């Protein structure tokens, strides 16, 4: 049996990622990877902006009962993204010496998307 609620959630998440990617592409970013996964985490989008490697977390919230979409990127979630970023760099050595940045694109119901550049920092070398 298909869980329709889960399927709709995945479709909304995919649509948010599509919107974020279109926005970033219009800003001059070049997509390197989408939904990059490893055992400890996932990165929604990996883009290149000039010479900087950007790891992008896309968050969508339809309700604000538990905070905003940006607030949902907890320290635990950040740690998982950082781990995945380190793994990405191991798998793609050509990018190991680039400057890196962690961004969030947050979609909250009824408001324009919020692009948070350099949302958090971490040594990833």
PEPETA-V582252 format. One record per helix or strand of 3 or more residues. SS is the DSSP state (alpha for helix, beta for strand). FROM is the first residue (numbers start at 1). TO is the last residue. Records with the same first field share a line. If there is no record, write none. Layout:
SS: FROM-TO / FROM-TO
This chain:
alpha: 4-26 / 70-72 / 75-91 / 93-95
beta: 30-38 / 41-49 / 52-61 / 99-108 / 114-120
